[in-house]
Amino acid sequence: MKLTDEQVKHMVERFLAWKLPEDFNPDCGITFAKTYNTFTKHPAKYEPSGTNLFGFTQAEEMVLHMIEGMP
């Protein structure tokens, strides 16, 4: 099965737009504060989507790696 460049692009864009799960817990020294303004009258919660760990090209390389050899 050979994916088209457009299919790969679609997958990369979907990956980068994916809303991170509630139990997102990065490792290896990456930190993530789930809330901000904690000590004010207006506390709030970050609700990130996608990732800032990868750019488009890096995510594209990851997707291509994921599908390499796919039956």
ROSE-4610 file (N, C-alpha, C; in Angstrom, 1 decimal, always signed):
// ROSE-4610
residu = [M/M/M/K/K/K/L/L/L/T/T/T/D/D/D/E/E/E/Q/Q/Q/V/V/V/K/K/K/H/H/H/M/M/M/V/V/V/E/E/E/R/R/R/F/F/F/L/L/L/A/A/A/W/W/W/K/K/K/L/L/L/P/P/P/E/E/E/D/D/D/F/F/F/N/N/N/P/P/P/D/D/D/C/C/C/G/G/G/I/I/I/T/T/T/F/F/F/A/A/A/K/K/K/T/T/T/Y/Y/Y/N/N/N/T/T/T/F/F/F/T/T/T/K/K/K/H/H/H/P/P/P/A/A/A/K/K/K/Y/Y/Y/E/E/E/P/P/P/S/S/S/G/G/G/T/T/T/N/N/N/L/L/L/F/F/F/G/G/G/F/F/F/T/T/T/Q/Q/Q/A/A/A/E/E/E/E/E/E/M/M/M/V/V/V/L/L/L/H/H/H/M/M/M/I/I/I/E/E/E/G/G/G/M/M/M/P/P/P]
num = [1/1/1/2/2/2/3/3/3/4/4/4/5/5/5/6/6/6/7/7/7/8/8/8/9/9/9/10/10/10/11/11/11/12/12/12/13/13/13/14/14/14/15/15/15/16/16/16/17/17/17/18/18/18/19/19/19/20/20/20/21/21/21/22/22/22/23/23/23/24/24/24/25/25/25/26/26/26/27/27/27/28/28/28/29/29/29/30/30/30/31/31/31/32/32/32/33/33/33/34/34/34/35/35/35/36/36/36/37/37/37/38/38/38/39/39/39/40/40/40/41/41/41/42/42/42/43/43/43/44/44/44/45/45/45/46/46/46/47/47/47/48/48/48/49/49/49/50/50/50/51/51/51/52/52/52/53/53/53/54/54/54/55/55/55/56/56/56/57/57/57/58/58/58/59/59/59/60/60/60/61/61/61/62/62/62/63/63/63/64/64/64/65/65/65/66/66/66/67/67/67/68/68/68/69/69/69/70/70/70/71/71/71]
x = [+0.9/+0.0/+0.9/+0.7/+1.5/+0.6/+0.9/+0.1/+0.6/-0.4/+0.0/+0.6/+1.3/+1.8/+0.7/-0.5/-1.6/-2.2/-2.2/-2.6/-1.6/-0.3/+0.7/+0.5/+0.3/+0.1/-1.1/-2.2/-3.4/-3.1/-2.4/-2.1/-1.2/-0.2/+0.7/-0.1/-1.0/-1.8/-2.7/-3.3/-4.2/-3.4/-2.2/-1.3/-1.0/-0.7/-0.3/-1.5/-2.7/-3.9/-4.6/-4.1/-4.7/-4.7/-5.8/-5.9/-5.3/-4.3/-3.6/-4.6/-4.4/-5.3/-5.2/-6.3/-6.3/-5.1/-4.7/-3.6/-2.3/-2.1/-0.8/+0.2/+1.3/+2.3/+3.7/+4.3/+5.5/+6.7/+7.7/+8.8/+10.1/+11.2/+12.6/+12.8/+12.4/+12.6/+11.7/+10.8/+9.8/+8.8/+8.5/+7.5/+6.2/+5.1/+3.8/+3.0/+2.7/+1.8/+0.4/-0.5/-1.9/-2.7/-2.3/-3.1/-2.2/-2.8/-2.1/-3.0/-2.4/-3.2/-3.7/-3.1/-3.6/-3.9/-3.0/-3.2/-3.9/-4.7/-5.5/-7.0/-7.8/-9.3/-9.7/-8.7/-9.1/-8.2/-8.2/-7.4/-7.9/-7.0/-7.4/-6.6/-7.0/-6.4/-5.9/-4.7/-4.2/-4.9/-5.3/-5.8/-5.1/-3.9/-3.1/-3.6/-3.3/-3.6/-2.3/-2.2/-1.0/+0.2/+1.3/+2.5/+3.5/+4.2/+5.3/+6.6/+6.5/+7.8/+8.3/+7.4/+7.8/+7.3/+8.0/+7.5/+6.9/+6.4/+5.7/+6.6/+7.8/+8.7/+9.1/+9.3/+9.6/+8.4/+7.2/+6.0/+5.8/+6.1/+6.0/+7.0/+8.2/+9.2/+8.7/+8.1/+7.6/+6.5/+5.6/+4.5/+5.0/+6.0/+6.6/+7.3/+7.9/+8.6/+7.5/+6.4/+5.3/+4.7/+4.6/+3.9/+4.9/+6.2/+7.2/+7.0/+6.9/+6.7/+5.3/+4.4/+3.0/+2.4/+1.8/+1.2/+0.0]
y = [-1.2/+0.0/+1.2/+2.1/+3.3/+4.5/+5.3/+6.5/+7.6/+8.4/+9.6/+10.7/+11.6/+12.8/+13.5/+13.6/+14.3/+13.5/+12.2/+11.4/+11.6/+11.6/+11.8/+13.2/+14.2/+15.6/+15.7/+15.0/+15.0/+14.4/+13.3/+12.6/+13.5/+14.2/+15.1/+16.2/+16.8/+17.9/+17.5/+16.3/+15.8/+15.5/+15.0/+14.7/+16.0/+17.1/+18.3/+19.1/+18.7/+19.4/+18.6/+17.4/+16.5/+17.1/+17.2/+17.7/+16.7/+17.2/+16.3/+15.7/+14.5/+13.9/+14.5/+14.4/+14.9/+14.4/+13.2/+12.6/+12.8/+13.8/+14.1/+14.3/+13.6/+13.7/+13.5/+14.5/+14.4/+13.9/+13.4/+12.9/+13.5/+13.0/+13.4/+14.9/+15.4/+16.8/+17.8/+17.4/+18.3/+18.6/+19.8/+20.2/+20.8/+20.6/+21.1/+21.5/+22.7/+23.2/+23.2/+22.4/+22.3/+23.5/+24.3/+25.5/+26.7/+27.8/+29.1/+30.1/+31.2/+32.2/+31.5/+30.5/+29.7/+30.6/+31.6/+32.4/+33.7/+33.7/+35.0/+34.6/+35.6/+35.4/+34.8/+34.6/+34.1/+32.9/+31.8/+30.6/+30.1/+29.5/+28.9/+27.6/+26.9/+25.6/+25.7/+25.3/+25.2/+24.0/+24.1/+23.0/+23.0/+22.5/+22.5/+21.5/+21.7/+20.7/+20.5/+19.4/+19.1/+19.0/+19.4/+19.4/+20.5/+21.0/+21.9/+21.2/+19.9/+19.0/+18.8/+18.9/+18.7/+19.8/+20.2/+21.0/+20.2/+20.8/+20.0/+19.0/+19.4/+18.5/+17.3/+17.6/+16.5/+15.6/+16.1/+15.3/+14.4/+15.0/+14.3/+13.1/+13.4/+12.3/+11.2/+11.6/+10.6/+9.8/+10.4/+9.7/+8.7/+9.2/+8.3/+7.1/+7.4/+6.3/+5.3/+5.9/+5.0/+4.1/+4.6/+3.8/+3.0/+3.2/+2.4/+0.9/+0.1/-1.4/-1.8/-0.8/-1.1/-2.1/-3.2/-4.2/-3.7]
z = [+0.0/+0.0/+0.0/-1.0/-1.1/-0.8/+0.2/+0.4/-0.5/-0.8/-1.7/-0.7/-1.4/-0.6/+0.1/-0.6/+0.0/+1.3/+1.2/+2.4/+3.6/+3.3/+4.3/+4.9/+4.0/+4.5/+5.4/+5.0/+5.8/+7.2/+7.3/+8.5/+9.4/+8.8/+9.6/+10.2/+9.3/+9.8/+10.9/+10.8/+11.9/+13.2/+13.0/+14.2/+14.9/+14.1/+14.8/+15.4/+14.9/+15.5/+16.6/+16.8/+17.8/+19.2/+19.9/+21.2/+22.2/+23.0/+23.9/+24.9/+25.3/+26.3/+27.7/+28.4/+29.8/+30.6/+30.4/+31.2/+30.6/+29.7/+29.0/+30.1/+30.0/+31.1/+30.4/+29.9/+29.1/+30.1/+29.5/+30.2/+29.8/+30.3/+29.9/+30.1/+31.2/+31.5/+30.9/+30.0/+29.5/+30.5/+30.7/+31.7/+31.1/+31.8/+31.4/+32.6/+32.7/+33.8/+33.2/+33.8/+33.3/+33.6/+34.6/+35.0/+35.1/+35.0/+35.2/+35.9/+36.3/+37.1/+38.4/+38.9/+40.0/+41.2/+41.5/+42.7/+42.4/+41.4/+41.1/+41.2/+40.9/+40.9/+39.5/+38.6/+37.3/+36.9/+37.7/+37.3/+36.0/+35.3/+34.0/+33.7/+32.8/+32.4/+31.0/+30.7/+29.4/+28.7/+27.4/+26.7/+25.3/+25.4/+24.1/+23.1/+21.9/+20.8/+20.1/+19.4/+18.7/+19.6/+19.1/+19.8/+19.4/+20.3/+19.9/+19.9/+20.1/+20.1/+18.7/+17.7/+16.3/+15.5/+14.4/+13.4/+12.3/+11.3/+10.2/+9.6/+9.2/+8.5/+9.5/+10.7/+11.7/+11.8/+11.9/+12.1/+10.8/+9.7/+8.4/+8.4/+8.8/+8.9/+9.9/+11.0/+11.9/+11.3/+10.6/+9.9/+8.9/+8.1/+7.1/+7.8/+8.9/+9.6/+10.1/+10.6/+11.1/+10.1/+8.9/+7.8/+7.0/+7.2/+6.4/+6.8/+5.7/+5.9/+6.3/+6.3/+6.7/+5.8/+6.3/+5.4/+4.7]
